[in-house]
């Protein structure tokens, strides 16, 4: 495989710093926001983001209107509003309005949102994701007051990516990562890669783009890496899942060169034909798109609704398919099974009538009633299910 160098329009040097507890993160955010800095904390799970959001509110040291929570369990209308607010307050052309603003978010913030944080914290994640998240830090050149500059250097000082991670251990135990990030351990199950990420960033102390990008990636995803014995099981298990995913991808692959055939493509194609269709060194990103829809956990579509004088109307207001689509969100079926008792939905008969009217599959569709003072869904926290107790 030939490597082709690509020149970066804007080389970046980002220092790396480490935090070892959520309490440290909260204190740091309060300190920086109080001094007028904008702060973003990217968390690995929704529940972790929700806990951080509530901790900041309960501290009573930050104006609640300056704190924004952003994750995937919001109805589309609320998610769109939050995105617009985030871009308005922390986007390229933001200025004085960005002072003291805080965004607590999950990975959804990585997806095309053009926001620019003065300070950035991230939970420990694989190196490629940390590099991607760091793109939200000092994204645009600004002066010391936060006004964007079309020319010249950024006046905010050297950008620093603060990473919340377990304390460094040369010989970590099996629960090295899961002890701190219980839910995050399932999001990123290969804990060896997380340890290798922390290792190389500790050694380098900085993310230099594009200078050390290849070194960082190969130090985590390269071949023949030395993995501590305590983390080998998670690495092997993840590797097994990867091979399983590749096998399923092969079985579902459409090979056009085979044409119409009554035999399976495995019997019809030569080894050379297969190798021309899919590379053996396929990376994880291959399964992040269309193929992963066959491999990921089953999801359930949820439409939020209101009961107005006995009539079920879309949560977002209005009427018709667009209004209902703006009131929709999706969750994993496993999450729903654990949290459904905390939510109020339509009766069985009403749901059947609704699905028939809107041509939806009842097996994958739910309608939840969001009433006044509803505690399982709010426009500030999203769908929280059982996690509905508010911090005092």
BALOBA-1460 file (C-alpha; in Angstrom, 3 decimals):
// residues 392
<rec num="1" residu="x" x="0.000" y="0.000" z="0.000"/>
<rec num="2" residu="x" x="1.463" y="3.354" z="-1.067"/>
<rec num="3" residu="x" x="1.463" y="6.242" z="1.392"/>
<rec num="4" residu="x" x="0.711" y="9.653" z="-0.136"/>
<rec num="5" residu="x" x="1.591" y="12.710" z="1.991"/>
<rec num="6" residu="x" x="-1.102" y="15.368" z="2.230"/>
<rec num="7" residu="x" x="-0.249" y="18.927" z="3.184"/>
<rec num="8" residu="x" x="-2.337" y="20.540" z="5.922"/>
<rec num="9" residu="x" x="-3.581" y="24.074" z="5.376"/>
<rec num="10" residu="x" x="-3.222" y="24.767" z="9.078"/>
<rec num="11" residu="x" x="-0.656" y="22.802" z="11.104"/>
<rec num="12" residu="x" x="-1.778" y="22.485" z="14.724"/>
<rec num="13" residu="x" x="0.022" y="21.807" z="17.992"/>
<rec num="14" residu="x" x="-2.239" y="20.819" z="20.873"/>
<rec num="15" residu="x" x="-0.843" y="20.115" z="24.309"/>
<rec num="16" residu="x" x="-2.284" y="17.233" z="26.310"/>
<rec num="17" residu="x" x="-3.158" y="17.388" z="30.002"/>
<rec num="18" residu="x" x="-4.703" y="14.760" z="32.276"/>
<rec num="19" residu="x" x="-7.568" y="14.807" z="34.764"/>
<rec num="20" residu="x" x="-8.305" y="11.850" z="37.027"/>
<rec num="21" residu="x" x="-11.822" y="12.474" z="38.410"/>
<rec num="22" residu="x" x="-15.153" y="13.973" z="37.444"/>
<rec num="23" residu="x" x="-14.826" y="16.309" z="40.416"/>
<rec num="24" residu="x" x="-11.632" y="17.736" z="38.952"/>
<rec num="25" residu="x" x="-13.400" y="18.281" z="35.634"/>
<rec num="26" residu="x" x="-16.344" y="20.072" z="37.244"/>
<rec num="27" residu="x" x="-14.033" y="22.325" z="39.263"/>
<rec num="28" residu="x" x="-11.954" y="23.118" z="36.181"/>
<rec num="29" residu="x" x="-15.038" y="23.945" z="34.112"/>
<rec num="30" residu="x" x="-16.415" y="26.255" z="36.816"/>
<rec num="31" residu="x" x="-13.056" y="28.013" z="37.116"/>
<rec num="32" residu="x" x="-12.644" y="28.592" z="33.391"/>
<rec num="33" residu="x" x="-16.275" y="29.498" z="32.681"/>
<rec num="34" residu="x" x="-16.261" y="31.956" z="35.586"/>
<rec num="35" residu="x" x="-13.286" y="33.696" z="33.990"/>
<rec num="36" residu="x" x="-15.145" y="34.071" z="30.689"/>
<rec num="37" residu="x" x="-13.857" y="31.043" z="28.795"/>
<rec num="38" residu="x" x="-16.103" y="28.804" z="26.720"/>
<rec num="39" residu="x" x="-15.779" y="25.142" z="27.680"/>
<rec num="40" residu="x" x="-16.798" y="21.887" z="25.991"/>
<rec num="41" residu="x" x="-16.718" y="18.484" z="27.710"/>
<rec num="42" residu="x" x="-17.193" y="15.487" z="25.396"/>
<rec num="43" residu="x" x="-18.369" y="12.413" z="27.280"/>
<rec num="44" residu="x" x="-18.514" y="8.823" z="26.061"/>
<rec num="45" residu="x" x="-22.061" y="8.041" z="27.209"/>
<rec num="46" residu="x" x="-25.326" y="9.914" z="27.587"/>
<rec num="47" residu="x" x="-25.704" y="9.035" z="31.266"/>
<rec num="48" residu="x" x="-22.212" y="10.394" z="31.987"/>
<rec num="49" residu="x" x="-23.070" y="13.601" z="30.117"/>
<rec num="50" residu="x" x="-26.336" y="13.903" z="32.018"/>
<rec num="51" residu="x" x="-24.567" y="13.449" z="35.361"/>
<rec num="52" residu="x" x="-22.022" y="16.150" z="34.508"/>
<rec num="53" residu="x" x="-24.774" y="18.517" z="33.388"/>
<rec num="54" residu="x" x="-26.686" y="18.033" z="36.633"/>
<rec num="55" residu="x" x="-23.526" y="18.414" z="38.708"/>
<rec num="56" residu="x" x="-22.857" y="21.803" z="37.145"/>
<rec num="57" residu="x" x="-26.445" y="22.881" z="37.763"/>
<rec num="58" residu="x" x="-26.370" y="21.729" z="41.370"/>
<rec num="59" residu="x" x="-23.117" y="23.612" z="42.035"/>
<rec num="60" residu="x" x="-25.127" y="26.852" z="41.680"/>
<rec num="61" residu="x" x="-21.889" y="28.559" z="40.611"/>
<rec num="62" residu="x" x="-22.852" y="28.838" z="36.952"/>
<rec num="63" residu="x" x="-25.891" y="30.505" z="35.395"/>
<rec num="64" residu="x" x="-28.053" y="27.557" z="34.214"/>
<rec num="65" residu="x" x="-28.739" y="29.388" z="30.952"/>
<rec num="66" residu="x" x="-25.050" y="29.180" z="30.129"/>
<rec num="67" residu="x" x="-24.999" y="25.356" z="30.257"/>
<rec num="68" residu="x" x="-26.085" y="23.302" z="27.259"/>
<rec num="69" residu="x" x="-26.546" y="19.521" z="27.122"/>
<rec num="70" residu="x" x="-26.318" y="17.821" z="23.732"/>
<rec num="71" residu="x" x="-26.756" y="14.116" z="22.937"/>
<rec num="72" residu="x" x="-28.702" y="11.789" z="20.642"/>
<rec num="73" residu="x" x="-31.764" y="11.137" z="22.830"/>
<rec num="74" residu="x" x="-33.509" y="14.378" z="21.927"/>
<rec num="75" residu="x" x="-36.410" y="14.672" z="19.527"/>
<rec num="76" residu="x" x="-35.222" y="16.040" z="16.191"/>
<rec num="77" residu="x" x="-36.836" y="19.442" z="16.815"/>
<rec num="78" residu="x" x="-35.029" y="19.865" z="20.147"/>
<rec num="79" residu="x" x="-31.783" y="18.522" z="18.737"/>
<rec num="80" residu="x" x="-31.957" y="21.013" z="15.883"/>
<rec num="81" residu="x" x="-32.610" y="23.848" z="18.316"/>
<rec num="82" residu="x" x="-29.647" y="22.814" z="20.484"/>
<rec num="83" residu="x" x="-27.360" y="22.563" z="17.457"/>
<rec num="84" residu="x" x="-28.394" y="26.025" z="16.312"/>
<rec num="85" residu="x" x="-27.810" y="27.444" z="19.786"/>
<rec num="86" residu="x" x="-24.381" y="25.799" z="20.049"/>
<rec num="87" residu="x" x="-23.301" y="27.151" z="16.662"/>
<rec num="88" residu="x" x="-24.734" y="30.588" z="17.450"/>
<rec num="89" residu="x" x="-22.875" y="30.821" z="20.765"/>
<rec num="90" residu="x" x="-19.657" y="28.976" z="19.902"/>
<rec num="91" residu="x" x="-19.557" y="29.059" z="16.104"/>
<rec num="92" residu="x" x="-17.061" y="30.815" z="13.885"/>
<rec num="93" residu="x" x="-18.651" y="34.262" z="14.049"/>
<rec num="94" residu="x" x="-19.492" y="34.179" z="17.754"/>
<rec num="95" residu="x" x="-17.874" y="36.851" z="19.893"/>
<rec num="96" residu="x" x="-18.958" y="38.253" z="23.257"/>
<rec num="97" residu="x" x="-21.838" y="35.774" z="23.549"/>
<rec num="98" residu="x" x="-19.382" y="32.877" z="23.851"/>
<rec num="99" residu="x" x="-18.016" y="34.066" z="27.194"/>
<rec num="100" residu="x" x="-18.656" y="31.562" z="29.992"/>
<rec num="101" residu="x" x="-20.713" y="29.186" z="27.836"/>
<rec num="102" residu="x" x="-20.508" y="25.454" z="28.636"/>
<rec num="103" residu="x" x="-21.483" y="22.546" z="26.384"/>
<rec num="104" residu="x" x="-21.674" y="19.023" z="27.798"/>
<rec num="105" residu="x" x="-21.993" y="16.625" z="24.886"/>
<rec num="106" residu="x" x="-21.504" y="13.095" z="23.644"/>
<rec num="107" residu="x" x="-19.967" y="11.958" z="20.360"/>
<rec num="108" residu="x" x="-22.738" y="13.687" z="18.383"/>
<rec num="109" residu="x" x="-20.740" y="16.896" z="18.676"/>
<rec num="110" residu="x" x="-18.058" y="15.352" z="16.452"/>
<rec num="111" residu="x" x="-20.426" y="15.236" z="13.518"/>
<rec num="112" residu="x" x="-20.116" y="18.390" z="11.418"/>
<rec num="113" residu="x" x="-20.829" y="20.950" z="14.158"/>
<rec num="114" residu="x" x="-18.608" y="23.968" z="13.522"/>
<rec num="115" residu="x" x="-18.049" y="25.038" z="17.108"/>
<rec num="116" residu="x" x="-14.902" y="26.536" z="18.597"/>
<rec num="117" residu="x" x="-14.121" y="26.008" z="22.296"/>
<rec num="118" residu="x" x="-11.595" y="27.946" z="24.338"/>
<rec num="119" residu="x" x="-11.221" y="24.923" z="26.627"/>
<rec num="120" residu="x" x="-11.892" y="21.269" z="25.825"/>
<rec num="121" residu="x" x="-12.185" y="18.183" z="28.033"/>
<rec num="122" residu="x" x="-12.724" y="14.696" z="26.665"/>
<rec num="123" residu="x" x="-13.237" y="11.340" z="28.296"/>
<rec num="124" residu="x" x="-10.497" y="8.932" z="27.265"/>
<rec num="125" residu="x" x="-11.350" y="7.427" z="23.877"/>
<rec num="126" residu="x" x="-9.355" y="5.813" z="21.051"/>
<rec num="127" residu="x" x="-6.670" y="8.072" z="19.608"/>
<rec num="128" residu="x" x="-8.408" y="8.748" z="16.294"/>
<rec num="129" residu="x" x="-11.495" y="10.022" z="18.103"/>
<rec num="130" residu="x" x="-9.440" y="12.220" z="20.423"/>
<rec num="131" residu="x" x="-7.729" y="13.766" z="17.407"/>
<rec num="132" residu="x" x="-11.146" y="14.360" z="15.846"/>
<rec num="133" residu="x" x="-12.522" y="15.860" z="19.064"/>
<rec num="134" residu="x" x="-9.506" y="18.154" z="19.358"/>
<rec num="135" residu="x" x="-10.701" y="19.771" z="16.140"/>
<rec num="136" residu="x" x="-13.322" y="21.581" z="18.245"/>
<rec num="137" residu="x" x="-10.557" y="23.309" z="20.237"/>
<rec num="138" residu="x" x="-9.337" y="26.713" z="18.951"/>
<rec num="139" residu="x" x="-10.939" y="25.790" z="15.644"/>
<rec num="140" residu="x" x="-10.783" y="29.365" z="14.373"/>
<rec num="141" residu="x" x="-8.216" y="32.070" z="15.029"/>
<rec num="142" residu="x" x="-9.399" y="34.587" z="17.601"/>
<rec num="143" residu="x" x="-8.044" y="37.534" z="19.510"/>
<rec num="144" residu="x" x="-7.755" y="37.541" z="23.303"/>
<rec num="145" residu="x" x="-11.353" y="38.800" z="23.587"/>
<rec num="146" residu="x" x="-12.748" y="35.942" z="21.525"/>
<rec num="147" residu="x" x="-13.395" y="37.865" z="18.311"/>
<rec num="148" residu="x" x="-12.608" y="35.863" z="15.182"/>
<rec num="149" residu="x" x="-9.585" y="36.911" z="13.135"/>
<rec num="150" residu="x" x="-9.367" y="36.353" z="9.398"/>
<rec num="151" residu="x" x="-5.590" y="36.718" z="9.491"/>
<rec num="152" residu="x" x="-2.828" y="36.264" z="12.032"/>
<rec num="153" residu="x" x="-2.262" y="33.842" z="14.867"/>
<rec num="154" residu="x" x="-4.687" y="32.840" z="17.589"/>
<rec num="155" residu="x" x="-4.186" y="34.995" z="20.693"/>
<rec num="156" residu="x" x="-5.717" y="32.582" z="23.213"/>
<rec num="157" residu="x" x="-2.460" y="30.779" z="23.907"/>
<rec num="158" residu="x" x="-1.543" y="27.180" z="23.212"/>
<rec num="159" residu="x" x="-4.631" y="24.963" z="22.972"/>
<rec num="160" residu="x" x="-4.777" y="22.195" z="25.585"/>
<rec num="161" residu="x" x="-6.801" y="18.997" z="25.337"/>
<rec num="162" residu="x" x="-7.664" y="17.857" z="28.849"/>
<rec num="163" residu="x" x="-8.368" y="14.126" z="29.030"/>
<rec num="164" residu="x" x="-10.315" y="12.480" z="31.843"/>
<rec num="165" residu="x" x="-8.681" y="9.067" z="32.245"/>
<rec num="166" residu="x" x="-7.794" y="6.451" z="34.843"/>
<rec num="167" residu="x" x="-4.506" y="7.047" z="36.604"/>
<rec num="168" residu="x" x="-1.634" y="5.724" z="34.529"/>
<rec num="169" residu="x" x="-0.578" y="2.158" z="35.209"/>
<rec num="170" residu="x" x="2.309" y="0.375" z="33.495"/>
<rec num="171" residu="x" x="0.667" y="-2.959" z="34.302"/>
<rec num="172" residu="x" x="-3.077" y="-2.245" z="34.425"/>
<rec num="173" residu="x" x="-5.598" y="-4.682" z="35.842"/>
<rec num="174" residu="x" x="-8.564" y="-5.940" z="33.855"/>
<rec num="175" residu="x" x="-10.864" y="-3.250" z="35.329"/>
<rec num="176" residu="x" x="-8.390" y="-0.414" z="34.694"/>
<rec num="177" residu="x" x="-10.857" y="1.402" z="32.431"/>
<rec num="178" residu="x" x="-14.226" y="0.014" z="33.529"/>
<rec num="179" residu="x" x="-13.707" y="1.015" z="37.174"/>
<rec num="180" residu="x" x="-13.897" y="4.675" z="36.126"/>
<rec num="181" residu="x" x="-16.088" y="4.414" z="33.020"/>
<rec num="182" residu="x" x="-18.570" y="1.636" z="33.693"/>
<rec num="183" residu="x" x="-20.860" y="2.383" z="30.744"/>
<rec num="184" residu="x" x="-18.060" y="3.699" z="28.547"/>
<rec num="185" residu="x" x="-16.371" y="0.313" z="28.848"/>
<rec num="186" residu="x" x="-19.121" y="-1.076" z="26.604"/>
<rec num="187" residu="x" x="-18.884" y="1.791" z="24.120"/>
<rec num="188" residu="x" x="-15.152" y="1.181" z="23.592"/>
<rec num="189" residu="x" x="-14.662" y="-2.478" z="24.576"/>
<rec num="190" residu="x" x="-11.042" y="-2.756" z="23.411"/>
<rec num="191" residu="x" x="-9.429" y="-1.339" z="26.545"/>
<rec num="192" residu="x" x="-5.965" y="-2.171" z="25.238"/>
<rec num="193" residu="x" x="-6.410" y="0.502" z="22.570"/>
<rec num="194" residu="x" x="-7.430" y="2.994" z="25.233"/>
<rec num="195" residu="x" x="-4.332" y="2.140" z="27.279"/>
<rec num="196" residu="x" x="-2.127" y="2.465" z="24.176"/>
<rec num="197" residu="x" x="-3.773" y="5.830" z="23.476"/>
<rec num="198" residu="x" x="-2.936" y="7.086" z="26.956"/>
<rec num="199" residu="x" x="0.570" y="5.670" z="26.661"/>
<rec num="200" residu="x" x="1.499" y="7.404" z="23.419"/>
<rec num="201" residu="x" x="-0.076" y="10.718" z="24.448"/>
<rec num="202" residu="x" x="1.829" y="10.639" z="27.731"/>
<rec num="203" residu="x" x="5.032" y="9.987" z="25.820"/>
<rec num="204" residu="x" x="4.426" y="12.663" z="23.194"/>
<rec num="205" residu="x" x="2.714" y="15.225" z="25.442"/>
<rec num="206" residu="x" x="1.186" y="16.856" z="22.392"/>
<rec num="207" residu="x" x="-0.857" y="16.288" z="19.260"/>
<rec num="208" residu="x" x="1.029" y="17.787" z="16.334"/>
<rec num="209" residu="x" x="-0.972" y="17.785" z="13.130"/>
<rec num="210" residu="x" x="0.054" y="16.637" z="10.646"/>
<rec num="211" residu="x" x="3.586" y="15.940" z="11.962"/>
<rec num="212" residu="x" x="2.926" y="13.156" z="14.484"/>
<rec num="213" residu="x" x="-0.515" y="12.000" z="13.287"/>
<rec num="214" residu="x" x="0.834" y="8.813" z="11.749"/>
<rec num="215" residu="x" x="2.928" y="7.995" z="14.813"/>
<rec num="216" residu="x" x="-0.111" y="8.413" z="17.061"/>
<rec num="217" residu="x" x="-2.342" y="6.187" z="14.949"/>
<rec num="218" residu="x" x="0.250" y="3.444" z="14.429"/>
<rec num="219" residu="x" x="1.064" y="3.443" z="18.152"/>
<rec num="220" residu="x" x="-2.531" y="2.382" z="18.822"/>
<rec num="221" residu="x" x="-3.624" y="0.496" z="15.692"/>
<rec num="222" residu="x" x="-0.308" y="-0.846" z="14.412"/>
<rec num="223" residu="x" x="0.775" y="-4.483" z="14.301"/>
<rec num="224" residu="x" x="2.865" y="-6.191" z="16.946"/>
<rec num="225" residu="x" x="2.102" y="-3.757" z="19.761"/>
<rec num="226" residu="x" x="2.959" y="-4.766" z="23.324"/>
<rec num="227" residu="x" x="-0.299" y="-5.139" z="25.261"/>
<rec num="228" residu="x" x="-0.328" y="-5.589" z="29.065"/>
<rec num="229" residu="x" x="-1.513" y="-9.005" z="30.205"/>
<rec num="230" residu="x" x="-4.418" y="-7.504" z="32.174"/>
<rec num="231" residu="x" x="-5.933" y="-6.059" z="28.979"/>
<rec num="232" residu="x" x="-5.252" y="-8.872" z="26.540"/>
<rec num="233" residu="x" x="-8.659" y="-10.478" z="27.051"/>
<rec num="234" residu="x" x="-10.498" y="-7.322" z="25.961"/>
<rec num="235" residu="x" x="-8.220" y="-6.990" z="22.934"/>
<rec num="236" residu="x" x="-8.787" y="-10.618" z="21.908"/>
<rec num="237" residu="x" x="-12.540" y="-10.375" z="22.437"/>
<rec num="238" residu="x" x="-12.714" y="-7.225" z="20.342"/>
<rec num="239" residu="x" x="-10.612" y="-8.862" z="17.639"/>
<rec num="240" residu="x" x="-13.012" y="-11.792" z="17.587"/>
<rec num="241" residu="x" x="-15.960" y="-9.430" z="17.108"/>
<rec num="242" residu="x" x="-14.062" y="-7.739" z="14.290"/>
<rec num="243" residu="x" x="-13.529" y="-11.055" z="12.484"/>
<rec num="244" residu="x" x="-17.192" y="-11.906" z="13.023"/>
<rec num="245" residu="x" x="-18.191" y="-8.555" z="11.551"/>
<rec num="246" residu="x" x="-15.957" y="-9.154" z="8.536"/>
<rec num="247" residu="x" x="-17.529" y="-12.551" z="7.999"/>
<rec num="248" residu="x" x="-21.027" y="-11.080" z="8.123"/>
<rec num="249" residu="x" x="-19.929" y="-8.316" z="5.747"/>
<rec num="250" residu="x" x="-18.674" y="-10.946" z="3.276"/>
<rec num="251" residu="x" x="-21.960" y="-12.831" z="3.468"/>
<rec num="252" residu="x" x="-23.939" y="-9.649" z="2.809"/>
<rec num="253" residu="x" x="-21.646" y="-8.279" z="0.120"/>
<rec num="254" residu="x" x="-23.199" y="-7.669" z="-3.279"/>
<rec num="255" residu="x" x="-20.630" y="-8.641" z="-5.918"/>
<rec num="256" residu="x" x="-21.801" y="-7.243" z="-9.234"/>
<rec num="257" residu="x" x="-19.205" y="-9.153" z="-11.238"/>
<rec num="258" residu="x" x="-21.024" y="-12.391" z="-10.373"/>
<rec num="259" residu="x" x="-24.153" y="-11.300" z="-12.212"/>
<rec num="260" residu="x" x="-27.356" y="-13.275" z="-11.650"/>
<rec num="261" residu="x" x="-26.487" y="-16.669" z="-10.257"/>
<rec num="262" residu="x" x="-28.305" y="-19.434" z="-8.435"/>
<rec num="263" residu="x" x="-25.180" y="-20.371" z="-6.491"/>
<rec num="264" residu="x" x="-23.659" y="-18.468" z="-3.633"/>
<rec num="265" residu="x" x="-20.952" y="-16.012" z="-4.512"/>
<rec num="266" residu="x" x="-18.506" y="-17.951" z="-2.321"/>
<rec num="267" residu="x" x="-18.883" y="-20.905" z="-4.724"/>
<rec num="268" residu="x" x="-19.045" y="-18.782" z="-7.853"/>
<rec num="269" residu="x" x="-16.138" y="-16.421" z="-7.224"/>
<rec num="270" residu="x" x="-12.474" y="-17.199" z="-7.200"/>
<rec num="271" residu="x" x="-10.219" y="-16.007" z="-4.419"/>
<rec num="272" residu="x" x="-8.928" y="-13.312" z="-6.740"/>
<rec num="273" residu="x" x="-12.467" y="-12.046" z="-7.343"/>
<rec num="274" residu="x" x="-13.093" y="-11.777" z="-3.604"/>
<rec num="275" residu="x" x="-9.849" y="-9.982" z="-2.921"/>
<rec num="276" residu="x" x="-10.642" y="-7.439" z="-5.607"/>
<rec num="277" residu="x" x="-13.894" y="-6.608" z="-3.850"/>
<rec num="278" residu="x" x="-12.809" y="-6.272" z="-0.224"/>
<rec num="279" residu="x" x="-9.361" y="-5.655" z="1.182"/>
<rec num="280" residu="x" x="-8.073" y="-7.918" z="3.921"/>
<rec num="281" residu="x" x="-6.749" y="-4.901" z="5.837"/>
<rec num="282" residu="x" x="-10.142" y="-3.225" z="5.989"/>
<rec num="283" residu="x" x="-10.259" y="-0.795" z="8.913"/>
<rec num="284" residu="x" x="-12.923" y="-0.119" z="11.537"/>
<rec num="285" residu="x" x="-14.412" y="2.731" z="9.524"/>
<rec num="286" residu="x" x="-15.720" y="0.157" z="7.037"/>
<rec num="287" residu="x" x="-18.174" y="-1.021" z="9.647"/>
<rec num="288" residu="x" x="-19.141" y="2.472" z="10.776"/>
<rec num="289" residu="x" x="-21.449" y="3.035" z="7.818"/>
<rec num="290" residu="x" x="-24.025" y="0.984" z="5.953"/>
<rec num="291" residu="x" x="-22.702" y="-2.423" z="6.955"/>
<rec num="292" residu="x" x="-22.979" y="-1.624" z="10.648"/>
<rec num="293" residu="x" x="-26.752" y="-1.274" z="10.306"/>
<rec num="294" residu="x" x="-26.867" y="-5.047" z="10.017"/>
<rec num="295" residu="x" x="-24.531" y="-5.567" z="12.963"/>
<rec num="296" residu="x" x="-25.581" y="-2.928" z="15.457"/>
<rec num="297" residu="x" x="-28.043" y="-3.429" z="18.278"/>
<rec num="298" residu="x" x="-31.688" y="-3.319" z="17.236"/>
<rec num="299" residu="x" x="-33.212" y="0.114" z="17.671"/>
<rec num="300" residu="x" x="-36.706" y="1.363" z="18.394"/>
<rec num="301" residu="x" x="-38.276" y="4.476" z="16.918"/>
<rec num="302" residu="x" x="-39.984" y="6.737" z="19.416"/>
<rec num="303" residu="x" x="-42.392" y="9.514" z="18.526"/>
<rec num="304" residu="x" x="-43.127" y="12.081" z="21.213"/>
<rec num="305" residu="x" x="-46.679" y="13.326" z="21.387"/>
<rec num="306" residu="x" x="-49.046" y="15.498" z="23.361"/>
<rec num="307" residu="x" x="-52.646" y="14.843" z="24.247"/>
<rec num="308" residu="x" x="-54.650" y="17.973" z="23.498"/>
<rec num="309" residu="x" x="-58.354" y="17.672" z="24.282"/>
<rec num="310" residu="x" x="-58.221" y="13.958" z="23.553"/>
<rec num="311" residu="x" x="-56.342" y="14.382" z="20.279"/>
<rec num="312" residu="x" x="-52.813" y="12.990" z="19.903"/>
<rec num="313" residu="x" x="-50.626" y="15.608" z="18.219"/>
<rec num="314" residu="x" x="-46.855" y="15.773" z="17.516"/>
<rec num="315" residu="x" x="-44.641" y="16.996" z="20.361"/>
<rec num="316" residu="x" x="-42.978" y="19.547" z="18.062"/>
<rec num="317" residu="x" x="-46.307" y="21.160" z="17.177"/>
<rec num="318" residu="x" x="-48.012" y="21.392" z="13.828"/>
<rec num="319" residu="x" x="-49.454" y="18.442" z="11.982"/>
<rec num="320" residu="x" x="-48.619" y="16.052" z="9.197"/>
<rec num="321" residu="x" x="-45.625" y="13.776" z="8.498"/>
<rec num="322" residu="x" x="-43.002" y="16.507" z="8.902"/>
<rec num="323" residu="x" x="-44.242" y="17.450" z="12.362"/>
<rec num="324" residu="x" x="-44.188" y="13.812" z="13.440"/>
<rec num="325" residu="x" x="-40.694" y="13.344" z="12.017"/>
<rec num="326" residu="x" x="-39.509" y="16.382" z="14.015"/>
<rec num="327" residu="x" x="-40.876" y="14.648" z="17.114"/>
<rec num="328" residu="x" x="-38.962" y="11.400" z="16.564"/>
<rec num="329" residu="x" x="-35.855" y="9.876" z="18.122"/>
<rec num="330" residu="x" x="-34.338" y="6.386" z="18.204"/>
<rec num="331" residu="x" x="-32.961" y="4.341" z="21.091"/>
<rec num="332" residu="x" x="-31.437" y="0.892" z="21.425"/>
<rec num="333" residu="x" x="-34.024" y="-1.737" z="22.193"/>
<rec num="334" residu="x" x="-31.917" y="-2.864" z="25.158"/>
<rec num="335" residu="x" x="-32.063" y="0.651" z="26.637"/>
<rec num="336" residu="x" x="-35.805" y="0.786" z="26.075"/>
<rec num="337" residu="x" x="-36.429" y="-2.533" z="27.812"/>
<rec num="338" residu="x" x="-34.604" y="-1.243" z="30.906"/>
<rec num="339" residu="x" x="-36.342" y="2.133" z="30.936"/>
<rec num="340" residu="x" x="-39.817" y="1.628" z="29.497"/>
<rec num="341" residu="x" x="-41.526" y="1.474" z="32.899"/>
<rec num="342" residu="x" x="-40.415" y="5.048" z="33.589"/>
<rec num="343" residu="x" x="-42.173" y="6.375" z="30.482"/>
<rec num="344" residu="x" x="-45.829" y="6.969" z="29.658"/>
<rec num="345" residu="x" x="-46.969" y="5.727" z="26.258"/>
<rec num="346" residu="x" x="-50.170" y="5.201" z="24.336"/>
<rec num="347" residu="x" x="-52.347" y="2.265" z="25.249"/>
<rec num="348" residu="x" x="-52.033" y="-0.843" z="23.094"/>
<rec num="349" residu="x" x="-55.208" y="-0.093" z="21.164"/>
<rec num="350" residu="x" x="-54.326" y="3.573" z="20.641"/>
<rec num="351" residu="x" x="-50.836" y="2.646" z="19.445"/>
<rec num="352" residu="x" x="-52.286" y="0.186" z="16.938"/>
<rec num="353" residu="x" x="-54.623" y="2.893" z="15.635"/>
<rec num="354" residu="x" x="-51.744" y="5.396" z="15.439"/>
<rec num="355" residu="x" x="-49.473" y="2.945" z="13.575"/>
<rec num="356" residu="x" x="-52.247" y="2.109" z="11.152"/>
<rec num="357" residu="x" x="-52.960" y="5.787" z="10.502"/>
<rec num="358" residu="x" x="-49.286" y="6.699" z="10.011"/>
<rec num="359" residu="x" x="-48.261" y="3.439" z="8.300"/>
<rec num="360" residu="x" x="-45.688" y="2.448" z="10.920"/>
<rec num="361" residu="x" x="-44.519" y="-0.984" z="12.030"/>
<rec num="362" residu="x" x="-45.920" y="-1.555" z="15.505"/>
<rec num="363" residu="x" x="-43.037" y="-3.879" z="16.443"/>
<rec num="364" residu="x" x="-40.533" y="-1.032" z="16.058"/>
<rec num="365" residu="x" x="-42.635" y="1.990" z="16.960"/>
<rec num="366" residu="x" x="-43.580" y="3.681" z="20.222"/>
<rec num="367" residu="x" x="-45.485" y="6.860" z="21.007"/>
<rec num="368" residu="x" x="-44.721" y="8.530" z="24.340"/>
<rec num="369" residu="x" x="-46.927" y="11.200" z="25.866"/>
<rec num="370" residu="x" x="-44.976" y="14.241" z="27.016"/>
<rec num="371" residu="x" x="-47.265" y="16.031" z="29.420"/>
<rec num="372" residu="x" x="-46.665" y="19.138" z="31.528"/>
<rec num="373" residu="x" x="-44.076" y="18.472" z="34.277"/>
<rec num="374" residu="x" x="-43.062" y="15.267" z="32.492"/>
<rec num="375" residu="x" x="-39.972" y="13.797" z="34.175"/>
<rec num="376" residu="x" x="-38.841" y="11.184" z="31.623"/>
<rec num="377" residu="x" x="-38.374" y="13.747" z="28.823"/>
<rec num="378" residu="x" x="-37.538" y="17.461" z="28.931"/>
<rec num="379" residu="x" x="-36.294" y="19.827" z="26.275"/>
<rec num="380" residu="x" x="-33.120" y="20.454" z="28.318"/>
<rec num="381" residu="x" x="-32.189" y="16.866" z="29.213"/>
<rec num="382" residu="x" x="-33.845" y="14.775" z="26.505"/>
<rec num="383" residu="x" x="-35.134" y="11.256" z="27.122"/>
<rec num="384" residu="x" x="-33.726" y="10.146" z="30.481"/>
<rec num="385" residu="x" x="-35.903" y="7.152" z="31.331"/>
<rec num="386" residu="x" x="-35.162" y="5.845" z="34.817"/>
<rec num="387" residu="x" x="-32.421" y="8.436" z="35.273"/>
<rec num="388" residu="x" x="-34.944" y="11.135" z="36.054"/>
<rec num="389" residu="x" x="-34.002" y="12.169" z="39.585"/>
<rec num="390" residu="x" x="-32.896" y="15.785" z="39.582"/>
<rec num="391" residu="x" x="-29.863" y="16.935" z="41.517"/>
<rec num="392" residu="x" x="-30.681" y="19.333" z="44.296"/>
